[in-house]
């Protein structure tokens, strides 16, 4: 059998690098898990209506607390309050996602890995 262009024979030297690559991948996986765990413990806060509604959320995107100022509660206009809560929750979700993306971006050197977070 002839040698293929670009292949240096049996490739035994290349196989020695495989354990290093696997070890590096495992280390990166462990670091990613640690970063994710750390971010999940952090909290973000978002407001709507000039502070009428405040939502506090953790990095796991779980709502910790919703605060509604009394002046935001108008029994004649429940729709506005619902809208304010929706805006604050959605903003908190975006902040939690940005927190995770920023932390993971430091590990991956800014490489975008879609669907990871």
N, C-alpha and C positions, 0 to 999 in steps of 0.2 A: 504494500500500500504506500502510496506517495504521501508526502506531507502537504497539508493544506496551507495556503498562504495565510500568515498571521498566527499559525499555531506552531509552537516550538517543540513539538514532539508529544510526549505523553501527558504533559500538563501537570506533572507531579508538584512542581514548584508553586503553581497556582493554588493547589489544594491546601497548602500550608497556611494560606491567608484566610481560608474559610472560617476556622475557629475564631480568629480575631474579629472578623466581621460579625459573626454570631454573638460574640461577647460584647462588642460595641452596641449591637442592636438591643441586647438584653439590658445593658446599662442605660441606654436611651429610654427604653420602655419603663424602667424603674423610675427614672427621673421624671418622665411624663406623668406617671401615676402620682408621684409625690407632688408635682406642681398642681395637678388637678385637685388633689386632696386639699392642698393649701388654699387654692382659689375657692373651692367649695365652702370653706370656712369664712371667707371674707364676706362683707356686706356692702350693698350699694343702696342708694336712696334716690328716689325720683319724686318730683312734685308736679302738680298741675294746678291751674287756676290761681297762680300767684301764691302757692303754698296752701291753698284751701284743702288739697288732698295730698297726702304724703304716703308713699309706699316704700317699705324697707324689705329688701330681698337678699337672700344669700347667693353664693356663687353656684348653687345647685338649681337656681331659679325657683326656689321655694319662697313664698311670701311669708315674712316674719311678722310684719305689722302693717296695718293700714290705719292712718290717722286722718280724721275728717274734722275740720274746724266747724263749730256750731253754725257759723254764718253761712256755710256752704249747704246747710240742710234747709231746703225750702220744700215743704210738702206739696206746694203748687207746681214745683218744677223739678221733679225727680229725675227727669231725663238729663238735665245738665249735670247733676251729681254723678249719674251713671257714666256720662261721657268723661268727666274728670277722673274718675276711678280707672276707666279703661285707658286713658292717656297715660296716667301715672304708672300703671302696671306695665304697659307696653314699653315705656321709657326705661323702667327698671330692668326689664328683660334685656333690652339692648345694652344697657350698662353692664349687666352680668356677663353677657356674651362677649363684650369688648374686653372685659377684665380677663376672661379665659383666653381669648385670642392673643391678647398682649403678652400674657405669661407664657403661652406656648410658643409665640413668635420668638421670644428670647431663646428658647431651646432649639427651635428649628432654623434659626437664623433668618426668619422672615419668610420662609417657604410656606406658601399657602397649601394646606392639606384639607381640601374641601370635605365636609361631612364628618370631620373628626370630632367636633365639639358640639 
